[in-house]
């Protein structure tokens, strides 16, 4: 294997990287560091327009597919050569942070730009083409489920079904795409590899004083949209024994789910992150409570057992509150490994800077999880302060952003000079 020190030196420009991050943060950013850039909102549309202008000014050919995934292609090796795709997403959580997703898109732009510059300076003909990806509705905050754009891209979700998903105001994905001008028609082939740089979203790197990590495994998730169905009544004269309180059933279930995780140590996470109550009046017994439930585990067996226990807990909550229920949607995502060849490539690139690539699990979903079903994929991580994500205080230092982007650029340089042979699995991976 060639020594990475002999490769063309792709030197990223930290100032250029920060300028791009600051530019994209203008779209939905608040003075307290918060970010609200929901998928296909006006803010998302303006961020996409900014990225499209960046593509044009730097010689990337933009393509937008039917679900609004936005791509910038840079053909360096010529038609028919392998394509390495890099990126993440620009949509955010409501009142979320500025780095989740956006760093991955901006780092992809900077890394590919620096690799192109270094290859041109060295007179090296690349072995692959590159593409930047901005995936639609990764967060699932406005439209459910999450990872919607990448799931359509990989064939895991039907395009018509995805375009018909509606937000809380009844607006469909297809309608929102058309309104902001990103209802595309381009067909984009599956890449030969996909790499996503992200903030860790956990405390391990910071706690251990490390600068870089590679997610080697992703947890599975089972997500229910569940409605408890009671009977609307006046909270004053209606006797307590005669109430059919849907929200009371929700409270029982939420508490039971939290208690259940104690039986699995660190191997099971549960949450109810969203609750919709109707009629949502202070003096009316709730007739309906809709819960957005998540179970997450790296163990398929634990996830299956937890779902059985969830079903039993639902029945118990109904009996205690004397209400009914209906399951309105179930979304399942299997646990699995990231591509060993890309993990090894990340180790090789980070070692060039005297840093190890700390092996991590990703408990949250990423678009690379979707892509892993169709091509070698990996998520790389840089530290975030306090392990905080999905909050205005979410923060990654400019130095850590630049370091992660530099390692990414070094990985792309190896792929550009050695081709996909750099990903071949060795005996240590078998």
NORGIVEN-V517510 format. One record per pair of residues at least 4 apart in sequence whose ideal C-beta (glycine too) atoms are under 6 Angstrom apart, sorted by sequence separation. I is the first residue (numbers start at 0). J is the second residue. D is the distance in Angstrom with one decimal. If there is no record, write none. Layout:
# NORGIVEN-V517510
i: <I;I>
j: <J;J>
d: <D;D>
This chain:
# NORGIVEN-V517510
i: <1;24;29;39;64;76;91;98;102;106;139;146;165;166;170;202;233;237;263;364;370;395;413;417;424;38;54;118;139;150;151;156;170;176;177;199;204;232;237;278;296;317;337;349;371;387;388;395;28;36;63;136;139;150;165;176;296;370;387;27;36;54;118;138;151;260;317;349;414;27;62;163;164;204;413;27;137;260;276;277;367;26;51;61;151;162;277;346;384;136;162;294;313;345;367;59;60;88;89;136;276;383;87;135;230;256;365;59;134;147;229;275;381;27;89;134;229;26;87;229;274;54;86;87;361;382;86;111;227;253;273;381;26;271;272;26;86;227;271;47;85;142;227;381;23;108;270;107;142;141;269;268;104;267;142;246;266;266;267;341;345;266;299;340;342;341;297;338;263;267;338;246;249;338;244;245;337;245;249;242;245;246;46;245;83;89;86;81;82;83;84;86;88;92;43;80;86;93;375;80;82;84;90;92;234;76;88;259;75;76;234;76;38;76;231;232;75;36;74;36;231;73;230;34;229;255;349;35;72;348;351;35;228;70;71;252;33;34;226;227;348;34;70;348;34;226;297;69;252;225;251;68;344;68;224;225;295;67;248;251;66;223;248;222;248;24;221;247;248;220;244;218;245;344;23;218;243;218;243;68;221;66;340;219;68;340;20;66;221;339;19;339;106;103;16;65;103;229;103;228;66;227;228;227;11;38;226;98;225;226;11;37;38;224;9;37;224;9;84;223;9;82;87;222;8;67;82;83;84;85;7;81;221;7;220;219;7;67;219;219;7;218;70;63;64;63;216;64;63;215;62;64;214;62;215;213;213;47;44;39;211;39;211;213;215;210;216;217;218;211;212;214;212;214;209;217;200;214;213;212;195;195;193;193;205;204;193;197;199;192;192;193;194;195;196;197;199;189;190;199;202;189;198;201;144;200;210;211;198;196;196;153;149;146;145;150;153;149;153;146;191;137;134;127;127;99;126;125;126;95;96;110;114;98;109;113;92;96;98;110;114;106;110;114;106;110;114;83;81;3;33;32;31;17;16;13;16;11;11;11;9;9;7;6;6>
j: <5;28;33;43;68;80;95;102;106;110;143;150;169;170;174;206;237;241;267;368;374;399;417;421;428;43;59;123;144;155;156;161;175;181;182;204;209;237;242;283;301;322;342;354;376;392;393;400;34;42;69;142;145;156;171;182;302;376;393;34;43;61;125;145;158;267;324;356;421;35;70;171;172;212;421;36;146;269;285;286;376;36;61;71;161;172;287;356;394;147;173;305;324;356;378;71;72;100;101;148;288;395;100;148;243;269;378;73;148;161;243;289;395;42;104;149;244;42;103;245;290;71;103;104;378;399;104;129;245;271;291;399;45;290;291;46;107;248;292;69;107;164;249;403;46;131;293;131;166;166;294;295;133;296;172;276;296;298;301;375;379;301;334;375;377;377;334;375;301;305;376;285;288;377;284;285;377;286;290;284;287;288;89;288;127;133;131;127;128;129;130;132;134;138;90;127;133;140;422;128;130;132;138;140;282;125;137;308;125;126;284;127;90;128;283;284;128;90;128;91;286;129;286;91;286;312;406;93;130;406;409;94;287;130;131;312;94;95;287;288;409;96;132;410;97;289;360;133;316;290;316;134;410;135;291;292;362;135;316;319;135;292;317;293;320;97;294;320;322;295;320;295;322;421;101;296;321;297;322;148;302;148;422;302;152;424;105;151;306;424;105;428;196;195;109;158;196;322;197;322;161;322;323;324;109;136;325;198;326;327;113;140;141;327;113;141;328;114;190;329;117;190;195;330;117;176;191;192;193;194;117;191;331;118;332;332;121;181;333;334;123;334;187;181;183;183;336;185;185;337;185;187;337;187;342;342;345;181;179;175;349;179;354;356;358;354;360;361;362;356;357;359;359;361;357;368;363;378;379;380;365;367;367;370;382;382;374;378;380;374;375;376;377;378;379;380;382;373;374;383;386;374;383;386;330;388;402;406;395;403;407;369;366;364;364;369;372;369;373;369;419;366;366;414;415;388;415;415;418;389;390;404;408;393;404;408;389;393;395;407;411;404;408;412;407;411;415;414;419;351;391;391;391;397;401;401;404;404;405;408;408;412;412;412;416>
d: <5.9;4.3;4.0;5.6;4.9;3.5;4.3;4.7;5.6;5.8;5.3;5.1;5.4;5.1;5.4;4.9;5.3;6.0;3.7;5.5;5.8;5.1;5.6;4.3;4.4;5.9;3.9;4.7;5.5;4.3;4.9;5.1;5.5;5.1;4.5;5.2;4.7;4.2;5.6;5.4;4.4;5.6;6.0;4.7;4.1;5.4;5.3;5.3;5.4;4.4;5.4;5.1;2.8;3.9;5.1;4.1;4.4;4.3;5.3;5.4;5.3;4.7;5.6;6.0;5.3;5.0;5.4;4.5;5.6;5.1;4.7;5.6;4.9;5.4;5.1;3.4;5.9;5.3;5.1;5.9;4.3;6.0;5.5;5.6;4.9;5.0;4.3;4.5;4.3;4.0;3.8;4.8;5.9;4.7;4.7;3.5;4.7;4.0;5.7;5.6;5.3;5.1;4.8;3.1;4.0;4.4;5.0;5.2;4.3;5.5;4.0;4.1;5.6;3.7;5.8;4.7;5.5;4.8;2.6;3.6;5.9;4.0;6.0;5.2;5.7;5.5;5.3;4.7;4.1;5.1;3.9;4.5;4.6;5.0;5.8;4.1;4.5;4.1;5.5;5.7;3.8;4.6;5.6;3.8;5.6;5.7;4.8;4.6;5.7;4.9;5.4;4.4;5.3;4.9;5.5;5.6;5.7;5.8;5.6;5.4;5.9;5.5;5.8;5.9;5.9;3.8;5.3;3.5;5.8;5.7;5.8;4.1;4.1;5.6;5.3;4.7;4.5;6.0;5.6;5.2;5.3;4.7;4.8;4.1;5.2;5.3;5.0;4.4;4.7;5.6;4.5;3.3;4.7;5.6;5.6;5.6;6.0;5.9;5.9;5.3;5.7;5.3;5.2;5.0;4.9;4.6;3.6;5.7;4.3;5.9;5.8;5.4;4.0;5.2;5.9;4.3;5.7;5.8;4.9;4.4;3.9;4.7;5.9;4.5;5.2;4.4;5.1;5.2;4.7;4.9;5.9;5.8;5.9;5.4;4.2;5.6;5.2;5.2;5.9;4.6;3.9;5.8;5.6;4.6;4.6;4.8;5.9;4.2;4.3;4.9;4.1;5.5;5.3;5.3;5.8;5.9;5.7;4.2;4.4;5.4;5.4;4.3;6.0;5.2;3.8;5.1;4.6;4.5;5.0;4.8;5.8;5.1;5.4;5.8;5.6;5.9;5.5;4.5;5.2;4.6;5.8;5.0;3.4;5.1;5.8;5.6;5.3;4.3;5.3;5.8;4.7;4.1;4.6;5.2;4.6;5.5;4.8;4.2;5.4;5.9;5.7;5.2;4.4;5.1;5.4;3.9;5.2;4.9;5.6;5.8;4.6;5.7;4.9;4.6;4.6;4.3;4.1;4.6;3.7;5.7;4.1;4.6;5.1;4.3;5.8;4.7;5.7;4.9;4.8;4.9;4.4;4.0;5.3;5.6;4.5;5.7;4.0;4.4;5.0;3.6;5.5;5.4;5.5;5.6;5.1;2.9;5.5;5.4;5.7;5.5;3.9;5.5;5.7;5.4;5.4;5.0;4.3;6.0;3.3;3.7;5.0;5.9;5.4;4.4;4.8;5.5;5.0;4.8;4.7;5.7;4.0;5.0;4.6;4.1;5.0;4.8;5.8;4.3;5.6;4.0;5.8;4.3;5.8;4.2;4.4;4.0;5.8;5.5;4.2;5.9;4.7;4.4;5.8;4.8;4.8;5.8;5.9;4.9;5.7;5.5;3.2;5.6;4.0;4.7;4.4;3.9;5.4;5.9;5.0;5.3;5.3;5.2;4.0;5.4;5.7;5.3;5.4;3.7;4.8;5.1;6.0;5.6;4.5;5.7;5.9;5.5;5.9;4.2;3.7;5.0;5.9;5.5;5.6;5.6;5.4;5.0;4.8;2.5;5.0;4.4;4.8;4.2;4.0;5.4;5.8;5.7;6.0;5.4;5.4;4.9;3.7;4.6;5.2;5.5;6.0;4.1;5.8;5.1;5.1;5.3;4.2;4.7;6.0;5.3;5.6>
